[in-house]
Amino acid sequence: MANIKSQIKRNHQNESARRRNQAIRSELKTREKKAVAAAEAGDADEARRLLREAQKRIDTAAAKGVLHKRTAARRKSRLEHRVDALIAG
């Protein structure tokens, strides 16, 4: 355990950020799963709406520093390709 006041504060800040980031990452996974599930169910309109929502959240996470911008771009691309393939097939 830290004795120094600034380190105690820093530990508290790190823990708050960790919890916030974990919540955001969890939400991203949920939104991606919902978009894929809608595409698998054959509901193209709903799948595209959920895809847009997921992409918007991925962009927000990248802007806040939860994800690197290239990671965000890769995840958006893979998700879009996956949903399009499921809708087409």
Sequence and secondary structure as in RCSB ss.txt:
>XXXX:A:sequence
MANIKSQIKRNHQNESARRRNQAIRSELKTREKKAVAAAEAGDADEARRLLREAQKRIDTAAAKGVLHKRTAARR
KSRLEHRVDALIAG
>XXXX:A:secstr
   SHHHHHHHHHHHHHHHHHHHHHHHHHHHHHHHHHHHHHT HHHHHHHHHHHHHHHHHHHHHTSS HHHHHHH
HHHHHHHHHHHHH 
